[in-house]
């Protein structure tokens, strides 16, 4: 429905125009009437019409003045002039000002009015289509510009482009090359995988577009610059400080930019980010080095938490040394879990992580690996209850190993273990309440803890206090596999762990799981693990 306002100082003419058509039947609605141009402008601001039917000669503000104002302030509104026979010169002036058409008041017929209105409707629809096309082209250009810019900066970060080539491509993009003083920032979306779920915008492409738009809008308040995505959820921001007044601290400007971005993203998208900020530089050819500095600074998020803002020159070099839970602590953890002591188990993990956090020297990747090793301890403990390790899942149904390996902060690791410990104890209680043969549990635990021994049927009978003949049948009934298969499988799984963790030779691993014949060991390993031990060793290297 197109909205129409009638502007005419003679009431009888207004009534006549309003009465000569069934406006709504033809897709039009009269939303207001005015006696002069000034009144009409108030109505226009209130009603947002599509079409104005206006007289020319009126008091206060005539039709020509009104059309001139509409052309400047509301160019999308179409005007149709109502005129008399002796006003043709005024009509010509109105058409030059932008009026769509005119109609003679005295000879106006419903059919002629409708014809002019329909012609105007067509002009409105054409304008809308053209505007949509322009917007579509602009949006497509902007998307392509982003893609070109992303590809450029990815080449910059990979080191496959020279400083001159960077400057040339930036010029093609319509950007003034940053040649004299610039700072590179690395911006990482916190909890990137879950960001669309938490955000008010759940479409990933739209979220990315909105995210970049906010980074750009805030940047214009501080200095010129460039923004591009480097990896999923990871962006580069180049702040150009070339024209900054001498004496102004660039560090304060960069920090203020980061803080304002944090507020804007939280307000409009409900997501947060962390920042790494490189040192000031003056050579485009070193953007890659500066980005790596910024990336290293952003890694501090692991210790400092989300929404962190870190300058590279305020960081220390991470140690690449392995960090592991010591044997005593691992025994304590196992003991607490077997005693169903969630608090004690969580305390062991907490002390371990607190010590790492206090030292603040281990590379996050090494801490994640240490967490995965503890995870393997939990898996081994689960096997004592003959549980499938697949039951070790979080309430989100996520694989905890994946969660640990992708943890952004040390707090994420702590939270993951808190939930894992609760799940383990919950399962252990259930298992103990629903297992009818404690003798079998005792035997399986012994086998797991004495994997280096050659455990015969006689020895197993003594441990379980079940006769040889009965043990063979009851073990198969309880576990679904023979005692021999169970012992061999446990030995091969332990062997797999030794090869992966310590890189031992085949004969060394065979000895540690109580098998003296290396050839026989290799056959068993291939049977139960589906791969030869020598291939595992090569994969590890």
C-alpha positions in Angstrom: 0.0 0.0 0.0 1.5 3.3 -1.1 0.9 6.2 1.3 -0.4 9.6 -0.2 -0.6 13.1 1.3 -2.8 15.8 -0.3 -1.5 19.3 -0.1 -4.1 21.9 -1.2 -5.4 25.1 0.4 -8.9 24.7 -0.9 -11.0 22.3 1.2 -13.4 21.5 -1.6 -10.6 20.4 -3.9 -9.2 18.2 -1.2 -12.6 16.6 -0.6 -13.1 16.1 -4.3 -9.7 14.4 -4.8 -10.3 12.2 -1.8 -13.8 11.2 -2.9 -13.2 10.5 -6.6 -11.4 7.1 -6.1 -11.6 4.0 -4.0 -8.0 4.5 -3.0 -7.4 1.3 -1.0 -8.9 -0.8 -3.7 -6.2 0.4 -6.1 -3.3 0.0 -3.5 -3.2 3.6 -2.2 -3.9 5.1 1.2 -4.4 8.8 2.0 -2.6 9.3 5.3 -3.0 13.0 5.6 -4.0 16.4 4.3 -2.4 19.8 4.5 -3.3 23.4 3.6 0.2 24.5 2.7 3.8 23.3 2.3 4.8 23.9 5.9 2.0 21.8 7.3 2.9 19.2 4.7 6.5 18.9 5.9 5.2 18.2 9.5 3.0 15.4 8.1 5.8 14.0 5.9 8.0 13.7 9.0 5.3 11.9 10.8 3.7 9.7 8.1 6.7 8.9 5.7 4.5 9.0 2.5 5.5 7.7 -0.9 3.5 10.3 -3.0 2.6 13.9 -2.5 -0.3 15.5 -4.5 0.4 19.2 -4.2 -1.1 22.4 -5.4 1.3 25.1 -6.6 -0.2 28.4 -5.3 -0.7 28.2 -1.5 0.0 30.6 1.4 3.0 30.3 3.8 4.9 27.8 1.6 3.8 27.2 -2.0 4.1 24.0 -4.0 7.3 25.0 -5.7 9.1 25.7 -2.4 7.7 22.4 -1.1 9.0 20.4 -4.1 12.4 22.1 -3.7 12.6 21.0 0.0 11.5 17.5 -0.9 14.2 17.2 -3.6 16.9 18.1 -1.0 15.6 16.3 2.1 13.3 13.5 0.8 14.5 12.7 -2.8 12.7 9.3 -2.7 9.2 10.9 -2.3 7.4 11.4 -5.6 5.3 14.6 -6.2 2.4 15.0 -8.5 1.4 18.6 -9.2 -2.2 19.8 -9.1 -2.5 22.8 -11.4 -4.9 25.1 -13.3 -4.8 25.9 -17.0 -3.1 29.3 -16.4 -0.3 27.7 -14.3 1.6 25.9 -17.0 4.8 28.0 -16.5 4.7 27.0 -12.8 4.2 23.4 -13.8 7.3 23.5 -16.0 9.3 24.9 -13.1 7.9 22.1 -10.9 8.9 19.4 -13.4 12.4 20.8 -13.5 12.6 20.7 -9.7 11.8 17.0 -9.9 8.0 16.6 -9.9 7.0 13.2 -11.3 3.9 14.4 -13.2 1.0 16.8 -13.1 -2.8 16.8 -13.5 -5.3 19.6 -14.2 -7.6 20.1 -11.3 -10.7 21.4 -13.2 -10.7 18.6 -15.8 -9.5 15.8 -13.5 -11.3 12.5 -13.9 -10.9 9.4 -11.8 -9.4 7.5 -14.7 -6.8 10.2 -15.4 -5.9 10.5 -11.7 -5.5 6.7 -11.4 -3.4 6.7 -14.6 -1.0 9.3 -13.2 -0.9 7.4 -9.8 -0.2 4.1 -11.4 2.6 5.7 -13.5 4.1 7.1 -10.3 3.8 3.7 -8.6 5.8 2.2 -11.5 8.5 4.9 -11.1 8.7 4.1 -7.3 9.1 0.4 -8.0 11.8 1.0 -10.6 13.6 3.3 -8.2 13.4 0.5 -5.5 14.7 -2.1 -7.9 17.6 0.2 -8.9 18.4 1.0 -5.3 18.4 -2.7 -4.4 20.7 -3.4 -7.4 23.1 -0.6 -6.2 23.0 -1.9 -2.7 23.6 -5.5 -3.9 26.6 -4.3 -6.0 28.0 -2.3 -3.1 27.6 -5.3 -0.8 29.2 -7.6 -3.3 32.1 -5.1 -3.9 32.6 -4.9 -0.1 32.6 -8.7 0.2 35.1 -9.0 -2.6 37.2 -6.2 -1.2 37.3 -8.1 2.1 38.3 -11.3 0.4 41.0 -9.6 -1.6 42.2 -8.0 1.6 42.1 -11.3 3.5 44.1 -13.0 0.8 46.6 -10.2 0.8 47.3 -10.3 4.5 47.4 -14.1 4.4 50.2 -13.8 1.9 51.8 -11.2 4.1 51.7 -13.5 7.1 53.0 -16.4 5.1 56.0 -14.3 3.9 55.2 -14.8 0.2 55.0 -11.2 -0.7 57.4 -8.2 -0.7 57.0 -4.8 0.9 56.6 -3.2 -2.6 53.9 -5.7 -3.5 52.1 -5.0 -0.3 52.1 -1.3 -1.0 50.9 -1.8 -4.6 48.0 -4.1 -3.6 47.0 -1.8 -0.8 46.9 1.1 -3.3 44.7 -0.9 -5.6 42.3 -1.5 -2.7 42.1 2.3 -2.2 44.2 2.2 1.0 47.1 4.5 1.7 50.1 2.2 2.4 51.3 2.2 6.0 54.9 3.1 5.5 56.2 5.2 8.4 54.7 4.2 11.8 52.3 1.4 12.4 51.3 -1.1 15.0 50.0 -4.7 14.4 47.4 -6.2 16.6 46.2 -9.8 16.7 42.5 -10.1 17.7 41.2 -13.5 18.7 37.5 -14.2 19.3 37.2 -15.8 22.7 35.5 -19.3 22.7 35.3 -19.0 18.9 33.5 -22.4 18.4 30.6 -21.4 20.6 30.6 -17.7 19.6 27.6 -18.0 17.2 25.6 -19.8 19.9 26.3 -17.1 22.5 25.9 -14.2 20.1 22.7 -12.3 19.2 23.7 -13.1 15.6 23.9 -16.9 15.0 24.6 -16.9 11.3 28.4 -17.3 11.0 28.8 -15.2 7.8 26.7 -12.3 9.2 28.4 -12.5 12.5 31.8 -12.2 10.8 30.6 -9.2 8.7 29.2 -7.5 11.8 32.4 -8.2 13.8 34.6 -6.7 11.1 32.3 -3.7 10.8 32.6 -3.0 14.5 36.4 -3.3 14.4 36.4 -0.8 11.5 33.9 1.7 13.0 35.8 1.9 16.3 39.1 2.2 14.5 38.0 5.3 12.6 37.7 7.1 16.0 41.4 6.6 16.6 43.4 6.4 13.4 43.5 5.0 9.8 44.1 1.3 9.5 43.4 -2.0 8.0 41.5 -5.1 9.3 41.4 -8.7 7.8 40.7 -12.2 9.0 43.8 -14.5 9.0 42.4 -17.7 10.5 39.0 -18.7 11.8 38.3 -16.3 14.6 41.7 -14.6 14.3 42.1 -11.2 12.8 44.9 -8.7 12.1 44.4 -5.0 12.8 47.1 -2.6 11.4 46.9 0.8 13.1 48.5 3.6 11.2 50.2 6.1 13.6 52.0 8.0 10.8 50.0 11.2 11.4 49.9 11.0 15.2 51.0 14.1 17.0 54.5 13.8 18.5 54.5 13.1 22.2 51.2 11.1 22.2 51.8 7.6 23.6 50.7 5.1 21.0 50.4 2.4 23.6 47.6 4.3 25.3 45.8 4.8 22.0 46.1 1.1 21.1 44.9 0.1 24.5 41.9 2.5 24.4 41.0 1.1 21.0 41.0 -2.4 22.4 38.9 -1.5 25.4 36.3 0.3 23.2 36.1 -2.7 20.9 35.5 -4.9 23.9 32.6 -2.8 25.0 31.1 -2.5 21.5 31.3 -6.3 20.8 29.8 -7.2 24.2 27.0 -4.7 23.7 26.0 -5.5 20.1 27.1 -9.1 19.5 27.5 -10.5 23.0 31.0 -11.9 22.3 34.4 -11.1 23.7 37.9 -11.0 22.2 41.5 -11.0 23.4 44.3 -8.8 22.0 48.0 -9.2 21.3 49.8 -6.0 20.5 53.2 -5.9 18.7 55.8 -3.2 19.1 55.8 0.0 17.0 57.5 -0.3 13.6 58.1 1.7 10.4 58.7 -0.9 7.6 55.9 -2.7 5.7 58.2 -5.5 5.0 58.2 -6.4 8.7 54.4 -6.8 9.1 54.8 -10.6 9.3 57.3 -10.3 12.1 55.1 -7.9 13.9 52.0 -10.1 13.5 53.9 -13.0 15.0 54.8 -10.8 17.9 51.2 -9.9 18.3 50.2 -13.6 18.1 52.7 -14.5 20.8 51.3 -11.7 23.0 47.8 -13.0 22.5 48.9 -16.5 23.7 49.0 -14.9 27.1 45.2 -15.3 27.1 46.0 -18.8 28.3 47.2 -17.5 31.6 45.5 -14.2 31.9 42.0 -15.3 30.8 39.6 -14.0 28.2 39.3 -10.3 27.3 43.0 -9.8 27.9 45.0 -7.0 26.3 48.8 -7.9 26.1 51.7 -5.9 24.7 54.5 -8.1 23.2 57.3 -6.2 25.0 55.7 -7.0 28.3 55.8 -10.8 27.8 58.5 -13.4 28.6 59.7 -16.2 26.4 57.8 -19.4 27.0 59.7 -22.5 27.8 59.3 -25.5 25.4 60.0 -27.9 28.2 57.6 -30.7 28.9 55.5 -30.4 32.1 53.9 -33.5 33.7 52.1 -34.5 36.8 54.7 -36.3 39.0 54.3 -39.9 40.0 53.3 -39.1 43.6 50.6 -36.7 42.5 49.3 -39.2 40.0 49.0 -41.8 42.7 47.2 -39.4 44.9 44.8 -38.5 42.1 44.2 -42.2 41.4 43.7 -42.9 45.1 41.1 -40.1 45.5 39.2 -41.3 42.5 39.1 -44.9 43.7 37.9 -43.7 47.1 35.2 -41.7 45.3 36.7 -38.5 46.8 35.9 -35.8 44.2 37.2 -32.9 46.4 40.6 -34.6 46.9 40.9 -35.4 43.2 40.0 -31.9 42.1 42.5 -30.5 44.7 45.4 -32.5 43.1 44.5 -31.1 39.6 44.0 -27.6 41.1 47.4 -27.6 42.8 49.1 -28.8 39.6 47.5 -26.1 37.5 48.0 -23.4 40.2 51.7 -24.1 40.2 51.9 -23.9 36.4 49.9 -20.6 36.4 52.2 -19.2 39.1 55.3 -20.0 37.1 53.8 -18.6 34.0 56.6 -20.0 31.8 55.3 -23.1 30.1 54.1 -22.9 26.5 50.3 -23.4 26.5 50.7 -26.3 24.0 52.9 -28.1 26.6 50.3 -27.5 29.4 47.6 -28.9 27.1 49.7 -32.0 26.4 50.2 -32.5 30.2 46.4 -32.3 30.6 45.9 -34.9 28.0 48.4 -37.2 29.8 46.3 -36.9 32.9 43.3 -37.7 30.8 45.0 -40.9 29.8 45.5 -41.8 33.5 41.7 -41.4 33.9 41.2 -43.7 30.9 43.5 -46.3 32.4 41.5 -46.1 35.7 38.2 -46.5 33.8 39.6 -49.7 32.3 39.9 -51.2 35.7 36.2 -51.2 35.8 36.1 -52.6 32.3 34.5 -49.4 31.1 34.6 -48.2 27.5 36.7 -45.0 27.5 34.0 -43.5 25.3 31.9 -43.1 28.4 34.3 -40.3 29.4 32.4 -37.5 27.8 31.3 -34.1 29.0 27.7 -33.2 29.4 28.0 -31.3 26.1 28.8 -34.7 24.5 32.1 -33.3 23.5 35.3 -35.4 23.5 37.3 -34.2 26.5 40.6 -34.7 24.7 39.4 -32.3 22.0 38.3 -29.9 24.7 41.7 -30.0 26.4 43.7 -29.7 23.2 41.7 -26.6 22.1 41.4 -25.0 25.6 42.0 -21.3 25.3 42.8 -20.7 29.0 44.1 -22.7 31.9 40.8 -22.1 33.6 39.1 -24.1 30.7 41.4 -27.0 31.6 40.5 -26.8 35.3 36.7 -26.7 34.5 37.1 -29.6 32.1 38.7 -31.8 34.8 36.2 -30.7 37.4 33.4 -32.1 35.2 35.4 -35.2 34.3 36.0 -36.1 37.9 32.4 -35.7 38.7 31.4 -37.9 35.8 34.0 -40.5 36.8 32.8 -40.8 40.3 29.2 -40.8 39.2 30.0 -43.8 36.9 32.1 -45.6 39.5 29.3 -45.5 42.0 26.9 -46.8 39.5 29.3 -49.6 38.4 30.0 -50.7 42.0 26.3 -50.9 42.7 25.6 -52.9 39.6 28.5 -55.4 39.5 27.8 -58.9 40.9 31.4 -60.3 40.9 33.9 -58.4 43.0 36.4 -61.2 42.5 36.5 -60.5 38.8 37.0 -56.8 39.5 39.9 -57.6 41.9 41.5 -59.9 39.2 41.2 -57.3 36.5 42.7 -54.6 38.7 45.6 -56.9 39.5 46.2 -57.6 35.8 46.2 -53.9 35.0 48.6 -53.0 37.8 51.0 -56.0 37.1 51.1 -55.8 33.3 54.8 -56.8 33.3 54.0 -60.2 34.9 53.3 -63.4 33.1 49.9 -64.2 34.7 48.9 -67.8 34.3 45.5 -69.4 34.9 46.8 -70.8 38.2 48.0 -67.4 39.3 44.7 -65.8 38.3 42.8 -68.5 40.3 44.8 -67.7 43.4 44.2 -63.9 43.1 40.5 -64.3 42.5 40.0 -67.2 44.9 38.1 -69.0 42.2 38.9 -72.5 40.9 40.7 -72.9 37.6 37.8 -74.5 35.7 35.2 -72.2 37.1 37.3 -69.0 36.6 37.6 -69.6 32.8 33.8 -69.9 32.3 32.8 -67.1 34.8 35.4 -64.6 33.4 34.1 -65.1 29.9 30.5 -64.7 31.1 31.3 -61.6 33.1 33.5 -59.8 30.6 32.6 -61.2 27.2 36.1 -62.3 26.5 38.4 -65.1 27.6 41.0 -64.5 30.4 43.8 -65.0 27.9 42.4 -62.4 25.5 41.8 -60.0 28.3 45.4 -60.3 29.6 46.9 -60.0 26.1 44.7 -57.0 25.2 45.7 -55.2 28.4 49.4 -55.9 27.7 49.1 -54.6 24.1 47.3 -51.4 25.2 50.0 -50.8 27.8 52.6 -51.4 25.1 50.9 -48.9 22.8 51.0 -46.3 25.6 54.8 -47.0 26.2 55.6 -46.6 22.5 53.6 -43.4 22.2 54.8 -41.8 25.4 58.4 -42.8 25.5 59.2 -44.0 22.0 60.7 -47.3 23.2 62.0 -50.0 20.8 59.9 -53.1 20.1 62.1 -55.4 22.2 62.2 -52.9 25.1 58.4 -52.6 25.1 58.0 -56.4 24.9 60.1 -56.9 28.0 58.2 -54.3 29.9 54.9 -56.1 29.3 56.3 -59.5 30.3 56.9 -61.0 26.8 60.4 -62.3 26.1 59.8 -63.3 22.4 59.9 -60.1 20.3 58.4 -61.9 17.3 55.5 -63.3 19.3 55.0 -59.8 20.8 54.8 -58.2 17.4 52.1 -60.8 16.3 50.0 -60.1 19.4 50.4 -56.4 19.0 49.2 -56.5 15.3 46.3 -58.8 16.3 45.0 -56.6 19.1 46.0 -53.1 18.0 45.6 -53.6 14.2 49.1 -52.1 13.4 52.6 -53.2 13.9 54.6 -51.7 16.8 57.4 -50.6 14.4 54.9 -48.4 12.5 53.7 -46.8 15.7 57.3 -45.8 16.4 57.7 -44.3 12.9 54.4 -42.3 13.3 55.7 -40.9 16.6 58.9 -39.6 14.9 
